[in-house]
Amino acid sequence: MKFEIRPCSFLTNKGVRHQHHATTKQQEKNQKEIEERATTFHNMETEASWGQNNFEMSETLATFLASTPLLEEAWRVCNIANITFPGAYLVEKIGSVAYIAFSGRQMTSGSDEKCRNLVALSKEDGGVFAPLYRHSEAEEPMVHHGMLKLFFSMFPSLQIQIADLIGKVKSIVITGQCIGGTTASLSALFLLCHLLSLSVYPPMSVLCITFGSPLVGNEALHRSIRRQRWGENFCHVVSKHDIMPRLLLAEIVNHIPHIQALLQFWHCCMASPHLPVAGLSSQVSNDLKHILFHSVLKDLELLTQVDDPSESLFWPFGSYVFCCQEGAICVENVASIMKMMHLMMATGSPNQSIEDHLKYGDYVAKVSRQFLQARNFEEGIPDSSYEAGVALALQSSDLTDKEPVAVMAKECLQMAQHSDKPNLNAANLAIKLSKIVPYRAEIEWYKACCDEADDQMGYYDSFKLTGASRREGRVNINRHRLAQFWNSVIHMLESNKLPHDFDRRGKWVNASHFYKLLVEPLDIADYYRTGMHRELGHYIEHGRQRRYEVFDKWWREKSVPEEENKRSKFASLTQDSCFWAKVEEAKEWLDNVRSERDAMKQQQLWHKIDNFEAYARQLIYNKEVSKDVLAKNSSFSRWMEEWKEMKSQVQQITPLFPGFVDGKVVP
């Protein structure tokens, strides 16, 4: 068996560390085997990060998954929940591992005319999922409304159960079939969010395994999960023809009665798993089967024909394991997941689309048995290990060259290899970063020259007042080159073309922060030199480029905060990159306070000026400003002189104007 293409990091050593209690010799054997293979997998994964290609990494992951009882154990408790706990869930603790299994025999209130409605998490969750949307910058993470309501109907008891497990187990595996799988996904997201606020040592691992589960949220939810590095915690098992995981990718609003009837049929079958699956679909009307099958297949085909998967309301997250009689393949690229959903279903029939939802127990049992099965190439040995991986993946998906969709499936798997190479993209960006260092170095040299110049204006004012010179012109070109580079970095990150933890890597957090401190003062100088503040308003509110706000966020959320030691000398760069924009606003306040006749407004201006002075003095005291701020002829130094003079004048004329006391307006 081969797993295909993308590294399926949901099975890192952080993901699952089974430790069964010694109820049977077989369980002891299973536990030892899982731990040994988990250690082996971790070592091989580390090697892979230093140079193995994606095919080899996927093979390692396939070996780990297929050679442990993990999937079988998850399905076992899932099956018990289906039989014994309709509309509820069970909790089973085996050694240091807890299983939470949600029954697939439940209905969501979203099975009505609003079945595909998405609702923003922030409006419905009471803060339960806050880490997923607290720093969202664009569209909010949204989930299926009915599924969210179903989750919250179980939430009070689930909270109690999880609180009892924390600190007592090393791992929690959350699982479920059908709609129970969506509840499992939301429960895993809740647990991951909850663990962020706790100091649990050793850290608890969380893995969610679903079987035939529909999609649950939108693209923004997918992005938020990636940014939290939680994609590795989700494994969605989908059988080749099962219609259930594909339903929400289609327009099904006109087929609600058919879906409700189908769910009821599945619920009856789940309650009696001993019945042979073959032929069960004959109990479902032909009209229902044909209408649903062809409607979903048609919409899937239309969806996969567009280049941008964001056309879909619902997006997958985590890794998808597509399984069948011949084995399984693993994909985590979104476009590839959606295309494989279509291509594999296209080889089936209405009957198969119904019956396949009831075969997960058979497929899971075969995964381990087929792990060691030898595979042969019918048409000669491929030229590369990559081509071998694709060929074996096609065999594992039961799509041979004889299948009409085999060519498209091969292209889909190749796309997953070539279209989404975040680690390679990050490596290429590192090369590009080294190439722009000379542009940054020229600006650093320019700042050093300004700081030592006889005019004693400093870095900011030199660029603002002499921007038309040849030297400043070259600095301006470099400023634009650096902006172009960093804008492209942000675009790649937000397009999921970079690793999900890219914005937490020290190298990039520090490089972006240094760029911001060095270059943003020049942006501010250019903004005020060209009079943009008169057209649009002041820089901070109306002119600041989004990249700087993004870099502020990176710096605030950096994984390892720097120790704050008291500085012994002034910083090489002012630590507030917007300092000069605040100086420009303070200059305007000072001008306005002279001309303002309204006592209340004048008092507000004095208050703003006082606050800025206190802020600036604190920065200087902490030595968090560069020496150019204190240059004799800098904008700040001149502003301070004017401010002192005004306060002195006010104090002198207080007897003539009783409304002024200590330089402040008293109404």
C-alpha positions in Angstrom: 0.0 0.0 0.0 1.2 3.5 -0.8 0.2 6.8 0.6 0.5 9.5 -1.9 2.2 12.9 -2.3 1.9 15.3 0.6 3.5 14.6 4.0 0.6 13.7 6.3 1.9 15.2 9.5 -1.1 14.2 11.5 0.9 11.1 12.5 3.9 12.9 14.0 5.1 11.7 17.4 3.0 14.6 18.7 -0.1 13.1 17.2 -0.6 9.7 18.8 1.2 7.8 21.5 -1.0 4.8 22.3 -0.5 3.1 25.6 -3.1 0.4 26.3 -3.6 -1.2 29.7 -2.7 -4.8 30.0 -6.2 -6.3 29.5 -4.9 -8.9 27.0 -1.6 -10.0 25.6 -2.7 -8.7 22.2 -3.3 -5.2 23.6 0.2 -5.3 25.2 1.7 -6.3 21.9 -0.2 -3.6 20.1 0.9 -1.0 22.5 4.5 -1.9 22.3 4.4 -2.0 18.5 2.8 1.4 18.3 5.4 3.0 20.6 8.3 1.4 18.7 7.0 2.4 15.3 6.2 5.9 16.6 9.8 6.4 17.6 11.0 5.0 14.3 8.6 7.3 12.4 9.8 10.3 14.3 13.4 9.6 13.4 12.6 9.0 9.8 10.5 12.2 9.7 13.5 14.2 11.0 15.6 12.7 8.3 13.0 13.6 5.7 13.1 17.2 6.8 16.7 17.3 5.8 16.3 16.1 2.3 14.0 13.2 1.6 11.5 13.9 -1.2 7.8 13.9 -0.6 7.3 10.4 -2.0 9.6 8.9 0.6 8.1 10.9 3.4 4.6 9.7 2.4 5.9 6.1 2.4 7.1 6.6 5.9 3.7 7.9 7.0 1.9 5.1 5.2 4.1 2.6 7.0 3.3 4.1 10.4 -0.4 4.3 9.9 -0.8 0.9 8.3 1.4 -1.0 10.7 -0.3 0.0 13.9 -3.8 -0.8 15.3 -4.6 2.9 15.4 -7.3 3.0 12.7 -8.8 -0.3 13.9 -9.0 0.9 17.5 -10.7 4.2 16.4 -13.2 2.3 14.2 -13.9 -0.2 17.0 -15.0 2.4 19.5 -16.8 4.3 16.7 -18.7 1.2 15.9 -19.7 0.6 19.5 -21.0 4.2 19.7 -23.0 3.6 16.6 -24.7 0.5 18.1 -25.0 1.5 21.7 -25.2 5.3 22.0 -27.4 6.7 19.4 -27.4 10.5 19.5 -24.6 10.5 22.0 -21.0 9.5 22.6 -18.8 7.2 24.6 -15.6 7.6 26.4 -13.2 4.7 26.8 -9.9 4.9 28.6 -7.2 2.3 27.7 -4.0 2.8 29.6 -2.8 6.3 29.0 -5.0 6.8 25.9 -8.6 8.0 26.0 -11.0 7.5 23.1 -14.1 9.7 22.6 -16.4 8.3 19.9 -19.5 10.1 18.7 -22.3 8.0 17.3 -23.1 8.4 13.6 -26.8 7.9 14.5 -27.7 11.5 15.0 -29.5 14.2 13.0 -28.5 17.9 12.7 -31.0 20.6 12.8 -29.3 21.8 9.7 -31.0 19.1 7.7 -33.7 21.6 6.6 -33.9 24.3 3.9 -30.9 26.0 5.6 -28.8 22.9 5.5 -25.8 24.6 4.0 -25.9 27.8 6.1 -22.6 28.8 7.5 -22.3 30.9 10.7 -19.4 32.8 12.0 -17.8 31.1 15.0 -17.3 34.4 16.8 -21.1 35.0 16.9 -22.1 31.6 18.2 -19.4 30.0 20.3 -19.1 32.2 23.4 -15.3 32.3 23.0 -14.9 28.5 22.9 -13.0 28.7 19.6 -11.5 32.1 20.1 -7.9 31.2 19.0 -9.3 30.4 15.6 -10.6 33.8 14.9 -9.0 36.2 17.5 -6.4 37.4 14.9 -8.3 36.7 11.7 -7.5 39.4 9.1 -10.0 38.7 6.3 -13.0 36.5 6.2 -14.1 35.0 9.5 -13.9 31.3 10.2 -17.4 29.8 9.7 -19.0 26.4 10.3 -22.2 24.6 9.4 -24.8 26.1 11.6 -26.7 22.8 12.3 -23.5 20.9 13.1 -22.4 23.7 15.5 -25.7 23.5 17.3 -25.4 19.8 17.6 -21.9 20.1 19.1 -23.1 22.6 21.7 -26.0 20.4 22.6 -23.4 17.9 23.9 -20.9 20.5 25.0 -21.7 20.7 28.8 -21.2 17.0 29.4 -18.2 16.9 27.0 -16.5 19.7 29.0 -16.8 17.6 32.2 -15.5 14.4 30.5 -12.5 16.2 29.0 -11.7 18.0 32.3 -11.6 14.6 34.0 -9.2 13.2 31.4 -6.7 16.1 31.3 -3.7 15.2 33.4 -4.6 11.5 33.5 -3.9 10.5 29.9 -1.2 11.2 27.4 -3.4 11.1 24.3 -7.0 11.7 23.4 -8.3 10.2 20.1 -11.6 11.7 19.1 -13.6 9.8 16.4 -16.9 9.5 14.7 -18.7 8.4 11.6 -21.1 10.4 9.4 -22.4 13.4 11.3 -20.7 12.0 14.4 -17.5 12.8 12.6 -18.3 16.5 12.3 -19.0 16.6 16.0 -15.7 14.8 16.6 -13.9 17.5 14.5 -15.5 20.4 16.4 -14.7 18.6 19.7 -11.1 18.2 18.7 -10.9 21.9 17.8 -12.4 22.8 21.2 -9.9 20.6 23.0 -7.0 22.1 21.0 -8.2 25.6 21.8 -8.7 24.7 25.4 -5.2 23.2 25.8 -3.7 26.5 24.6 -4.8 28.1 27.8 -3.5 25.3 30.1 0.0 24.4 31.2 -0.2 20.6 30.9 3.1 18.8 31.2 3.9 16.6 29.5 1.9 18.0 26.6 -1.2 16.1 25.7 -1.6 14.9 22.1 -4.9 15.1 20.3 -5.9 13.2 17.2 -9.2 13.3 15.4 -10.1 10.4 13.0 -13.4 10.6 11.1 -15.1 8.1 8.9 -17.3 9.3 6.0 -17.8 12.7 7.6 -19.2 15.7 5.7 -17.2 18.9 5.5 -17.8 21.3 8.4 -16.4 24.8 7.6 -15.2 27.4 5.1 -11.9 28.4 3.7 -11.2 30.8 6.6 -11.6 27.9 9.0 -9.1 25.9 6.9 -6.6 28.7 7.0 -7.0 29.3 10.8 -6.4 25.6 11.5 -3.3 25.7 9.3 -2.0 28.8 11.0 -2.4 27.2 14.4 -0.5 24.1 13.0 -3.4 21.9 13.8 -3.9 20.3 10.4 -1.7 17.4 11.6 -4.3 16.6 14.2 -7.0 15.6 11.8 -7.3 12.5 9.6 -10.5 12.1 7.6 -11.0 8.6 6.2 -13.2 8.6 3.0 -14.2 5.5 1.1 -14.0 5.5 -2.7 -17.7 6.0 -3.5 -19.2 7.2 -0.2 -21.6 10.0 -1.0 -21.8 11.4 2.5 -18.4 13.2 2.6 -19.2 14.8 -0.7 -22.7 16.1 0.0 -21.8 19.6 1.1 -19.7 20.2 -1.9 -22.9 20.1 -4.0 -26.1 22.1 -4.2 -28.4 19.9 -2.2 -31.0 22.4 -1.0 -33.6 20.8 -3.2 -32.9 17.3 -2.0 -33.4 17.6 1.8 -36.2 15.0 2.0 -34.0 12.5 0.1 -31.0 13.2 2.4 -33.2 12.8 5.5 -34.4 9.4 4.2 -30.9 8.3 3.4 -29.6 9.2 6.9 -32.5 7.3 8.5 -31.6 4.2 6.3 -27.9 4.5 7.4 -28.9 4.8 11.0 -30.8 1.6 10.9 -27.9 -0.2 9.2 -25.4 1.2 11.8 -27.6 -0.3 14.6 -27.2 -3.7 13.0 -23.6 -3.9 11.6 -23.8 -7.7 11.4 -26.0 -7.5 8.3 -24.2 -8.0 5.0 -23.8 -4.7 3.3 -24.1 -6.1 -0.2 -27.6 -5.5 -1.5 -28.7 -3.3 1.4 -29.1 -0.4 -0.9 -32.0 -2.2 -2.6 -34.0 -1.1 0.4 -33.6 2.5 -0.8 -35.8 3.8 -3.6 -34.1 4.0 -7.0 -35.3 7.6 -7.4 -33.6 8.6 -4.2 -30.3 6.9 -5.1 -30.2 8.2 -8.7 -31.2 11.8 -7.9 -28.6 12.2 -5.2 -25.8 10.4 -6.9 -26.1 12.3 -10.2 -26.7 15.6 -8.6 -23.7 15.4 -6.4 -21.5 14.0 -9.2 -22.5 16.8 -11.5 -21.8 19.6 -9.0 -18.5 17.9 -8.1 -17.5 17.9 -11.7 -18.3 21.6 -12.1 -16.4 22.5 -8.9 -13.3 20.6 -10.0 -13.3 22.4 -13.4 -12.5 25.8 -11.8 -8.9 26.6 -11.0 -9.7 28.2 -7.6 -11.2 25.8 -5.0 -12.5 28.8 -3.1 -15.6 28.7 -5.3 -16.8 26.1 -2.8 -18.6 27.2 0.4 -17.0 24.3 2.3 -13.3 23.5 2.5 -11.6 20.4 3.8 -8.9 20.7 6.4 -6.3 18.2 7.7 -5.4 15.0 5.8 -7.7 12.8 3.7 -7.2 9.1 3.5 -9.1 7.7 0.5 -9.6 4.0 0.9 -11.0 1.1 -1.1 -10.5 -2.7 -1.6 -7.0 -2.2 -3.0 -5.5 0.0 -0.3 -5.5 3.8 0.4 -3.9 7.0 -0.6 -3.4 10.1 1.5 -3.8 13.7 0.2 -3.8 17.1 2.0 -3.7 19.5 -0.9 -7.2 21.1 -1.0 -7.6 21.1 -4.8 -6.4 17.5 -5.0 -8.8 16.4 -2.3 -11.7 17.9 -4.1 -10.7 16.4 -7.4 -10.1 13.0 -5.9 -13.6 13.2 -4.3 -15.0 13.6 -7.9 -12.8 11.2 -9.7 -13.2 8.3 -7.3 -17.0 8.7 -7.1 -17.2 8.9 -10.9 -16.1 5.2 -11.1 -19.0 4.1 -8.9 -22.7 3.7 -9.1 -25.7 5.0 -7.1 -25.8 1.7 -5.2 -22.1 1.9 -4.4 -22.4 5.5 -3.2 -24.9 4.3 -0.5 -23.3 1.0 0.5 -19.7 2.4 0.7 -20.7 4.5 3.7 -21.2 1.2 5.6 -17.9 -0.5 4.6 -15.4 1.4 6.7 -14.9 -1.5 9.1 -13.9 -3.7 6.1 -11.6 -1.1 4.6 -9.8 -0.4 7.9 -9.3 -4.1 8.6 -7.7 -4.5 5.1 -5.3 -1.6 5.5 -3.0 -3.4 7.9 -3.3 -6.7 6.0 -2.4 -5.2 2.7 0.5 -3.1 4.1 3.1 -5.8 3.3 1.5 -6.9 0.1 3.9 -6.7 -2.8 3.0 -4.5 -5.7 4.1 -5.0 -9.3 4.3 -2.7 -12.3 2.4 -4.1 -15.2 4.1 -1.9 -17.8 7.7 -1.8 -16.7 9.5 -0.1 -13.9 9.0 3.7 -13.8 11.9 6.0 -14.4 11.9 7.6 -10.9 10.8 7.0 -7.4 8.3 9.8 -7.8 6.7 8.1 -10.8 6.7 4.9 -8.9 4.9 6.6 -6.1 2.2 7.9 -8.4 1.8 4.6 -10.1 1.4 2.7 -6.8 -0.9 5.4 -5.5 -3.2 4.8 -8.5 -3.1 1.1 -7.7 -4.0 1.7 -4.1 -6.9 3.9 -5.2 -8.1 1.0 -7.5 -7.7 3.3 -10.5 -5.8 1.5 -13.2 -4.8 2.7 -16.6 -7.9 1.0 -18.0 -10.2 3.4 -16.0 -11.4 6.4 -18.1 -10.6 8.7 -15.1 -7.1 7.2 -14.5 -5.3 9.9 -16.6 -7.1 12.7 -14.7 -6.4 11.0 -11.3 -2.7 10.8 -12.2 -2.7 14.5 -13.1 -4.4 15.2 -9.8 -1.8 13.4 -7.8 1.0 15.0 -9.7 -0.6 18.4 -9.1 -0.6 17.7 -5.3 3.2 17.1 -5.7 4.0 20.2 -7.8 1.4 22.8 -7.0 1.9 23.1 -3.3 5.5 22.9 -2.1 5.6 25.2 0.9 8.9 24.0 2.3 10.6 24.4 -1.1 8.9 27.9 -1.5 10.3 28.9 1.9 13.8 27.7 0.9 13.6 29.7 -2.3 12.4 32.8 -0.4 15.4 32.5 1.9 17.6 32.7 -1.2 15.7 35.8 -2.4 16.0 37.3 1.1 19.8 37.0 0.8 19.7 38.7 -2.6 17.9 41.8 -1.2 20.4 42.2 1.7 22.4 44.8 -0.4 19.3 47.0 -0.7 18.9 46.9 3.1 22.6 47.5 3.7 22.5 50.6 1.5 19.7 52.0 3.6 21.6 51.2 6.8 24.6 52.9 5.4 22.5 55.9 4.5 21.1 56.1 8.1 24.6 55.9 9.5 25.7 58.8 7.3 22.6 60.9 8.3 23.3 60.2 12.0 26.9 61.6 11.6 26.0 64.5 9.3 26.9 68.1 10.3 23.4 69.3 9.8 22.3 67.1 12.8 18.9 66.5 11.3 19.0 62.7 11.6 17.7 59.9 9.5 14.0 60.8 9.3 14.3 64.5 8.6 17.2 64.1 6.1 15.1 61.8 3.9 12.0 64.0 4.3 13.6 67.3 3.5 16.2 66.2 0.9 14.3 63.4 -0.9 14.9 64.7 -4.4 18.7 64.3 -4.2 20.5 61.5 -6.0 21.5 59.7 -2.8 18.0 59.8 -1.4 16.6 58.8 -4.8 18.6 55.6 -4.6 17.5 54.9 -1.1 13.9 55.4 -2.3 14.3 52.8 -5.0 15.7 50.3 -2.5 12.7 51.1 -0.2 10.3 50.1 -3.0 12.3 47.0 -3.8 12.1 45.8 -0.2 8.4 46.6 -0.1 7.8 44.5 -3.2 9.6 41.6 -1.7 7.8 41.6 1.7 4.4 42.1 0.0 5.1 39.0 -2.0 6.0 37.1 1.2 2.7 38.0 2.8 0.8 37.1 -0.4 2.5 33.7 -0.5 1.7 33.0 3.1 -1.9 33.9 2.8 -2.2 31.8 -0.4 -1.0 28.8 1.6 2.2 28.6 -0.5 4.4 28.6 2.6 4.6 26.4 5.6 1.7 27.0 8.1 4.2 28.0 10.8 6.2 30.3 8.6 5.1 33.4 10.5 6.4 31.9 13.7 9.9 31.0 12.5 12.4 33.2 14.2 14.4 33.9 11.1 11.4 35.5 9.3 9.9 37.2 12.4 13.2 38.9 13.1 14.0 39.8 9.5 10.5 41.3 9.0 10.8 43.2 12.3 14.2 44.6 11.4 12.9 45.7 8.0 9.9 47.4 9.6 12.1 49.4 12.1 14.5 50.4 9.4 12.2 51.3 6.5 8.9 52.4 7.9 10.4 55.8 9.1 11.2 56.4 5.4 7.6 55.5 4.4 6.4 58.0 7.0 8.8 60.7 5.8 7.7 60.2 2.2 4.0 60.3 3.2 4.3 63.7 4.9 6.8 65.1 2.4 4.4 64.5 -0.5 1.4 66.0 1.5 -0.6 62.8 1.6 -1.6 63.6 5.2 -3.5 66.6 3.8 -5.4 64.5 1.3 -6.1 61.3 3.3 -5.4 62.1 6.9 -2.5 61.1 9.2 -0.3 58.2 8.5 -1.1 55.7 11.2 -4.8 55.6 10.5 -4.9 56.3 6.8 -1.5 55.7 5.3 0.1 52.7 6.9 0.7 49.8 4.7 -0.9 46.5 5.7 2.5 44.7 5.7 3.6 46.6 8.7 0.4 45.6 10.6 1.1 42.0 9.7 4.6 42.2 10.9 3.4 43.8 14.2 1.2 40.7 14.6 4.1 38.3 13.9 6.3 40.1 16.5 3.5 40.0 19.1 2.9 36.3 18.6 6.5 35.2 18.2 6.9 31.7 19.7 9.8 32.6 22.0 9.6 36.1 23.5 12.9 37.8 23.9 14.1 38.6 27.4 13.7 42.3 28.1 17.0 43.4 29.6 17.6 47.1 30.3 19.6 48.7 27.5 23.0 50.3 28.3 23.0 52.4 25.2 20.5 53.8 22.7 19.0 51.3 20.2 20.4 51.2 16.6 16.8 51.6 15.4 13.8 53.2 17.2 11.7 50.4 18.6 8.5 52.1 17.7 8.5 52.2 13.9 5.5 54.6 14.0 7.3 57.1 16.3 7.8 59.7 13.6 4.2 59.5 12.6 3.3 60.3 16.2 5.7 63.2 16.1 3.9 64.6 13.0 0.6 64.3 14.8 2.0 66.0 17.9 3.3 68.9 15.7 -0.3 69.4 14.4 -1.7 69.4 17.9 0.8 72.0 19.0 -0.2 74.2 16.0 -3.9 73.7 16.8 -3.6 74.5 20.5 -2.3 77.9 19.6 -5.3 78.8 17.4 -8.1 76.8 19.2 -10.7 79.1 20.9 -12.9 76.4 22.3 -11.8 75.7 25.9 -12.9 72.0 25.9 -11.2 71.2 22.6 -8.1 73.0 23.7 -8.0 71.0 26.9 -8.2 67.8 24.8 -5.3 68.9 22.7 -3.2 69.7 25.8 -4.0 66.2 27.1 -2.9 64.5 23.9 0.3 66.5 23.9 1.1 65.6 27.5 0.5 62.0 26.8 2.8 62.0 23.8 5.5 63.8 25.8 5.3 61.2 28.6 5.4 58.4 26.0 8.5 59.8 24.3 10.3 60.4 27.5 9.7 56.8 28.5 11.1 55.6 25.2 14.2 57.8 25.8 14.5 56.6 29.4 14.4 53.0 28.2 16.9 53.8 25.5 14.5 52.4 22.9 15.1 55.3 20.5 17.9 55.7 18.0 20.2 58.6 18.5 18.7 60.3 15.4 15.6 61.1 17.5 17.7 63.2 19.8 19.7 64.9 17.0 19.8 68.7 17.6 17.7 69.6 14.5 15.4 66.6 14.3 11.7 67.1 14.1 11.3 65.7 17.6 14.0 67.9 19.2 12.5 71.0 17.6 9.0 70.0 18.7 10.2 69.6 22.3 11.8 73.0 22.2 8.5 74.5 20.9 6.5 72.6 23.5 8.8 73.8 26.4 8.5 77.4 25.1 4.7 77.2 25.0 4.5 75.8 28.5 6.8 78.5 29.7 4.7 81.2 28.0 1.5 79.8 29.5 2.9 79.7 33.0 4.0 83.4 32.6 0.6 84.6 31.4 -1.5 82.6 33.9 -2.4 85.7 35.9 -3.9 87.2 32.8 -5.8 84.1 31.8 -7.2 82.4 35.0 -8.4 79.5 32.8 -4.8 78.2 32.5 -3.3 76.4 35.4 0.1 74.6 35.1 0.0 74.8 31.3 -3.5 73.2 31.1 -6.9 74.6 30.3 -9.3 74.5 33.2 -12.9 74.8 32.0 
